[in-house]
């Protein structure tokens, strides 16, 4: 499987807190299965749920979810609109644990030539959208964005205003 490591590496490039503290992100593959027609060949497709667990994040969930969606758009373009699942635990007002689950597939072509097997992972179809450069996500970590998100939550009554 290639996609779990690919997403993990991309998030480490996009999210400064994870780059500084990579142990705050754990990656698990759950509910895996292989789809194969063994009568034709040994080629198959992985189908699995990728679970990402982020611990002690001092971030707004958007700051992690937007890069995940950008990666998913390129690496699993056929994902359903409601495919991403998440759970969050608020540890303190400025600290959360976040679990994100993505359904992923990977096609693997197995061929035999001259008595030797070769394995090739098939890339996803290329659409007009390409994976954004991680540097583009810097704006997500600007202090004014965090303040704006907190202000929106206070205005809507989701969090209390801090005493002066």
C-alpha positions in Angstrom: 0.0 0.0 0.0 1.3 3.4 -1.0 -1.4 5.9 -0.1 -1.1 5.8 3.7 2.6 6.9 3.5 1.8 9.4 0.8 -0.9 11.1 2.8 1.3 11.0 6.0 4.2 12.7 4.2 1.9 15.3 2.6 0.4 16.2 6.0 3.9 16.6 7.5 4.7 19.1 4.7 1.4 21.0 5.0 0.8 21.2 8.8 3.7 22.8 10.7 2.6 21.4 14.1 2.7 17.9 12.7 6.1 18.5 11.1 7.4 19.6 14.5 5.7 16.8 16.3 5.2 13.9 14.0 4.2 11.6 16.9 1.0 13.5 17.1 -0.2 11.7 14.0 -0.8 8.0 13.9 -1.9 6.1 10.8 -3.9 2.8 10.7 -5.3 0.7 8.0 -8.7 -0.9 9.0 -11.3 -3.1 7.3 -9.0 -4.1 4.5 -9.9 -6.4 1.7 -8.6 -7.5 -1.7 -10.7 -7.6 -4.8 -9.2 -10.1 -7.2 -10.4 -12.3 -10.1 -7.9 -15.1 -9.7 -9.2 -16.9 -12.8 -7.7 -14.1 -14.9 -4.6 -12.9 -13.2 -3.0 -12.1 -9.8 -3.8 -8.4 -10.2 -6.0 -7.0 -7.4 -7.3 -3.9 -5.7 -6.8 -3.0 -2.1 -10.0 -1.6 -0.4 -9.5 -0.3 3.1 -10.3 2.4 5.6 -7.4 4.7 6.5 -7.7 6.1 10.0 -5.6 9.1 10.9 -5.5 9.9 14.6 -4.2 13.3 15.7 -3.5 13.8 19.4 -3.1 17.1 21.3 -3.7 19.3 18.3 -3.6 23.0 19.1 -5.2 23.7 15.8 -8.7 24.2 14.4 -9.8 21.0 12.6 -10.0 22.9 9.3 -6.3 23.3 9.4 -5.9 19.5 9.1 -9.0 18.7 7.1 -8.3 21.1 4.2 -5.0 19.4 3.3 -6.6 16.0 3.7 -9.3 17.0 1.2 -6.8 18.3 -1.2 -4.8 15.1 -1.1 -8.0 13.0 -1.4 -9.1 15.0 -4.4 -6.0 14.0 -6.2 -5.4 10.5 -4.8 -8.9 9.2 -4.5 -10.9 11.3 -7.0 -13.8 8.9 -7.0 -14.4 9.2 -3.3 -18.1 9.9 -2.4 -18.9 13.4 -1.3 -19.6 12.2 2.2 -16.7 9.7 2.4 -14.7 11.5 5.0 -15.7 10.6 8.6 -14.3 12.2 11.7 -14.6 12.3 15.5 -13.1 14.9 17.8 -12.6 15.1 21.5 -12.2 18.6 23.0 -9.4 18.3 25.6 -9.4 22.0 26.4 -10.7 25.0 24.5 -7.4 25.2 22.5 -6.6 21.5 22.3 -8.3 18.6 20.5 -7.8 14.9 19.6 -9.1 14.3 16.1 -9.8 11.0 14.3 -10.4 11.0 10.5 -11.4 8.0 8.5 -11.1 7.8 4.7 -12.1 4.9 2.4 -9.3 4.2 0.0 -8.5 1.9 -2.9 -5.3 1.0 -4.7 -5.1 -1.0 -7.9 -2.1 -3.3 -8.3 -1.2 -4.9 -11.7 0.6 -8.2 -11.4 2.1 -9.6 -14.6 4.2 -12.5 -15.4 6.9 -12.5 -18.0 9.5 -15.2 -18.6 8.6 -16.8 -15.3 9.1 -13.6 -13.3 6.3 -11.7 -11.6 6.3 -7.9 -11.7 4.1 -5.7 -9.5 3.0 -2.2 -10.5 0.7 0.1 -8.5 -1.6 1.9 -10.9 -1.9 5.7 -10.5 -5.3 7.3 -10.2 -6.8 8.9 -13.3 -5.4 12.4 -13.8 -7.9 15.2 -13.8 -7.4 18.9 -14.3 -6.8 19.3 -10.6 -3.4 18.6 -9.2 -2.1 18.3 -5.7 -1.4 21.7 -4.3 2.1 22.6 -3.2 2.2 22.3 0.7 3.4 25.9 0.8 0.0 27.1 -0.2 -1.4 26.0 3.1 0.7 28.5 5.1 -2.3 30.9 5.2 -4.3 28.3 7.2 -1.8 28.8 10.1 -1.8 32.6 10.2 -2.8 33.9 13.6 -5.5 36.1 12.1 -7.3 33.0 10.7 -7.3 31.3 14.1 -8.6 34.5 15.7 -11.3 34.8 13.0 -12.4 31.2 13.5 -12.5 31.7 17.3 -14.5 35.0 16.8 -17.0 33.2 14.6 -17.5 30.5 17.2 -17.9 33.1 20.0 -20.4 35.1 17.8 -22.4 32.0 17.1 -22.4 31.0 20.8 -20.3 27.9 20.5 -17.6 29.1 22.8 -17.6 31.6 25.6 -16.0 35.0 25.3 -12.8 35.2 27.4 -13.0 37.5 30.4 -11.1 40.8 30.1 
